[in-house]
Amino acid sequence: MSTEATKTEVGSYFIANYPPFSQWSTESLPELERAMASQPRDVPLGLYLHIPFCRKRCKFCYFRVYTDMNAAAVETYCQALEHEIGLVSQQPVMGGRPFRFVYFGGGTPSFLSAKQLTSLVDRLRRHVNWDKAEEVTFECEPGTLSQPKINTLKELGVTRLSVGIENFSDAILEENGRAHLSGEVYKSWQWIQDAGFPNVNIDLISGMVGESWDNWKENIRKTIDLSPDSVTIYQMELPFNTVYSKDILGNHVETPVADWPTKRAWLNYAYDELLAAGYHVSSAYTVVKDPHRVNFSYRDNLWQGSDLLATGVASFGHISGVHYQNKTEWVDYIADLLERDRLPLYRAMKPTPHQLLVREMILQLKRGYLDVGYFRRKFGVEILNEWRDEWLSHQGDGMLTIRGDRIELTRQGLLHADALLPAFFEPEHRGVRYT
């Protein structure tokens, strides 16, 4: 997507990795298997656990989720996840390394009951533990929370709670297919505060269907009133497999999502208000109340090339320089683990050293700045020379400044961050489908 694009078209905008996921293949699985069987690199290790259950499927959701699973199916999945963790823990690439960060994502991890969560974590700890992790993140949907469940999460070692509020308007939440309503946000918020998590994040989305200026301003006011440790704001996009995207492509309806200039104007307003309230920019999506106390280990380590063990259906990982994804269908994932006793690996890609450089550079730019010296030391490359024309173009457009070894995004650069990144892709990856 160019920085001049206006209409919100169907397709991915958010850049989460490089090379694009569409370039990964089953043919590269032998590279992954060799990496798993080798001793690890001297990099931090993280663990991602995908919990794919939701009460409802949001109309903008593009993740692998299931909304019709009963308790027996949930138990089957937990058994498979435990077995996967057991198999992973035996791989030489673990190398006895402790987990620096752990992330429970979804789906809706908080869909699980307190009893199910305790049982799952107890079983996982037969094989691994995260006692030394500097951060354990757990994603929540407000309507699935109860005071006992929140207390259970604290007891299980969760240090960062990420609450998917998205919007405070019940009409907009219902239109976009969210399962919770605003009353559930306020009911759960006091329980969360009482539990005393070190870091509580609120997710919002700029540009949900039905959004207006007046309502967006209310969203930001109510967010500031709650005073979370961090606020993450995503700009609404339309990946190919969402309910909205299928309606647009299949029924040829007009896109119901606000255009990019409007979404960016809303995000810009949010920055102004949150910074005036004492928050600080942490990335193109996130502001934090106290940058000396609150960080995001999962993000920062991944963007600097750490290893990430991916567990759960359709999850994505990176190990010893190889990207990979697990099997994406329930039947295949469960069968590989519980019937065939093997890791449910689906596709992989081993990036070249240059592609790993590109990956770290574009992801770290999303923080809002780059240290040129970091890339000189790690990759032996002068990135200002390697991409001279691209940097000068973005600088000329008012998206960034360059002072010595520091490249810094302007406010406009932060608002356009993901649109700036494809310019640094290798030629064969420009214009290809991202996912």
C-alpha positions, 0 to 999 in steps of 0.5 A, a space after each residue: 500500500 502506498 502512503 497516498 492510498 485513501 480508500 480502505 481496500 481488501 488486503 493486508 496493511 499491517 506488516 508483522 514479518 518479512 519476507 511476506 507470509 505468502 512466500 513460505 512453503 512446505 518445501 522449506 520444512 527440512 530447513 526447519 527440522 534441521 534448525 530444531 535439531 541443532 544447538 541454539 543461537 545465542 539469542 533470547 527465547 520466547 514462547 507463544 501459545 495460541 488459544 483459538 476459542 472465541 464467544 463470537 467471530 468479529 467481522 474484522 477478525 482474520 485469525 484462526 478462531 473457533 466459536 462452536 467448541 464445547 468443553 470436550 473439544 477444549 479439553 482435546 485441544 489442551 491435551 494436544 497443546 500440552 503434547 506439543 509443548 512436550 515435544 518442543 521441550 525435547 528439541 536440541 534447539 531449546 538448549 536449556 535456555 529459559 524463556 525470556 517472554 511468554 505470550 498467550 494469544 488468540 482467539 481469546 485465551 480468557 475464553 478458558 475457565 479458571 479451572 481450565 487455565 489452571 489445569 492447562 498451565 499445570 500440565 505445561 509446567 511438566 515440560 517447561 516453566 517460565 519462572 524466569 520470564 521477564 514478561 508473561 502476556 495474556 490477552 482478554 476479552 472483557 465479557 469472559 472475565 470474572 474476579 476469580 479468573 483474574 485472580 487465577 491469572 495473577 497466581 499463574 504468573 501473568 505480568 501483562 494483561 492485554 484487554 481487547 476493548 476496541 471501542 466503548 460504544 455498544 452500537 459499534 461493538 455490536 455492528 462489528 461482531 464483538 462479543 462484549 459490551 461496554 458494561 462488561 469493560 467497567 465491571 471487569 476493570 475494577 477486578 483487574 485494578 484490584 489484582 495489581 498486574 504490573 502492566 495492563 494494556 488496552 487495545 482500541 481500533 481506529 476506524 471500526 464500522 460505524 465510527 464517528 468523530 464524536 464517538 472516537 473522542 469519547 473513546 479516548 476520553 474514557 480510555 484516559 479515565 481508566 488510566 491503563 499502563 499502556 494503550 495500543 491503537 490499531 488502524 482498521 484493515 480488511 485482510 482477505 478472510 474477514 467477514 467484511 472482506 468476503 462481503 465486499 468481494 463476494 457481494 460487491 458492496 462498498 467498503 464500510 470502513 473509514 478511509 485512511 486519512 480519516 483513520 489517521 486523523 483519529 489516531 493523530 487525535 488520540 496521540 495528542 490527547 494521550 500525550 497531553 495526559 502524560 503518556 509517551 510514544 512507545 511505537 507506531 501503535 502504542 503509548 505507555 504511561 511510564 516508559 521506565 517501568 512499562 515495556 513490551 518484551 515480546 515485541 522488543 525481543 522479536 523485533 531484534 531477532 529473538 527465537 520464538 517457539 510457536 505452539 497451537 493451531 496456525 501459530 507463527 514462530 521463528 527459530 535459529 533463523 527459520 520462520 515457520 507456521 503450524 498446521 492451520 486446520 483443527 483436524 490436522 493439528 490435533 491428529 499430528 499431535 495426538 495420533 501421529 506423535 509429531 510436531 504439527 509443522 505446516 510451512 517454513 522459510 529460511 530468510 537470507 542474511 539480507 532478508 533478516 536485516 530487512 526484517 529487523 530494520 522494518 520492524 524496528 522502524 515501527 518503534 518510531 526510530 532506528 539506531 543505525 549503529 545497531 545494524 552496522 554492528 550486527 549486520 556490517 551494513 550501512 543502512 543509510 547507504 544501502 537504502 539511500 534513495 528510500 530514506 531520502 524519499 521518506 524524508 522528503 515526504 516529511 515522514 522521518 528525520 535523519 540526524 547522525 546515526 538516528 533515524 526518527 519518524 515524525 508524527 506523520 511517519 508514525 501515522 503512516 508507519 506500515 505504508 513506509 515499509 514495503 519500499 525496503 522490500 527486495 524487488 521480488 517481494 514488492 506488490 505480492 500478496 502479503 499473506 
